[in-house]
């Protein structure tokens, strides 16, 4: 075990390591443009047991002779949550359910800025086998992990994860605005029948691996065809039915917001990890109604792009965390 904390890989300026975290996290539309010459990666604090006193998985990399958290670079065609789930499986053999976005780490590597996004991830199944990148894995309590980890910045990530796990949610809603549809002005007839366009169909397909990383337990959709089309690829992949309810859409929000709020609350009360495909007026209205204290930005500054996802964490009906994923399309 290393006797002192190391710097990441070939880093020379340890002071430039930075960890950014909060209960409200937003991934930029184009995270590769956050810094000049960016290398994007994703990983997780993989945990099991009691969230109040969990064990977490650490890996040893013989190439660097270090103990670290599982992570890896984004492959072409991936979103960041997809990368996190894939890299965990490749490095540990574990299937996990992504949870709260903990934050991001930035540090220099060979003239580039490496940006690593970390999630908390619950262990579901799988057995570790040594591989090309790692030769040992240990499950350890958090206090032991902080002694074993080779990098201070990884300790920061684990400390933030520990705080998030104290608020382990009873429900995590994946609140999705429907994908890009044909122009309303050019559509004749019933607007509920207006379908996705080519870009929207691709967004709907790319939502599948991103949302699947959270292991959804149910899928709900507003009545418009474009909402149901957005939900369909995920439902097909998971073998789940789509529960269609007009109260999840803008028409209900405009005419009877109380019914829309009640429908959303029922889903929260049912627990699990439900997906709700909704629309551009309803989602901001519902989030505003929840009035989370940790959302510092004025409501008009929050983002609600087509095919974006708000990952909303609830503890006994109270919204305690919110992550914004602006697009399911590949980040590289």
Secondary structure, DSSP 8 states (H G I E B T S, - for coil): --SS-B-STT---GGG-EEEE-SEEEE-TTGGGSSSSEEEEEEEEEEES-TTS-EEEEEEETTTTEEE--EEE--TT--HHHHHHHHHHHHH--EEEEEEEEEEEEEEETTEEEEEEEEEEEEEE------SS-SEEEEEEHHHHHHH-SBHHHHHHHHHHHHHHTT--SEEEEEEE---B--GGG--S-GGG--B-HHHHHHHHHHHHHHHTT--SEEEE-SSHHHHHHHHHHHHHHT--EEE-GGGSHHHHHH-HHHHHHHHHHHHHH-B-EEEEE-TTHHHHHHHHHT-TT--S-GGGS---TT-EEEEEEETTEEEEEEEE--SS---
